[in-house]
Amino acid sequence: MAERRWPEHLDSVIEEFDDCFDSMERYELLFEFAKKHPSPLPPDEWNEGNQVHGCQSRAHVECGRDESGNFLMRGGADAQIVQGLMSVTAMAVNGMNPKEVAQMSPDYADAMGIRNSLTPSRANGFLNMFERVRSEAERMV
């Protein structure tokens, strides 16, 4: 596994992806994570204000604070790949201090071996989604 530059609580997820044989197995695992999104944003809450622009599929993100004042990302997408990436991102950032989220980088996607398997438009969409989350956290600081 590469040097960790993501929240420690994401290590077990990174290890699961690191154990995958090839990109197809990584996609299958990503689809599994899509089904167990920790903080989904249901389609009836999707709107222009929470849409992630520059994403190939319909993707929506809302960021706020949980009852303890920690960061909470909710997300939803119509594509399983995007939903899986949102799920892993939510697992990474939920419960963290917004200041820590604002200083994060998307290195975990590289460590998962998934970012280089994405089409250029999906990779761009992932970066747009991540930047949206990071900038929302920055506004909370």
Protein Blocks (a to p, Z undefined) as FASTA:
>chain_A
ZZdfbdfklmmmmmmmmmpmblmlmmmmmmmmmmmcfbdcdfklgcfklpcehiabacdd
dddddfkopacdddddfbfklmmmmmmmmmmmgopafklmmmpcfklmmmnommmmpcfk
lmmmmmmmmmmmmmmmmmmZZ
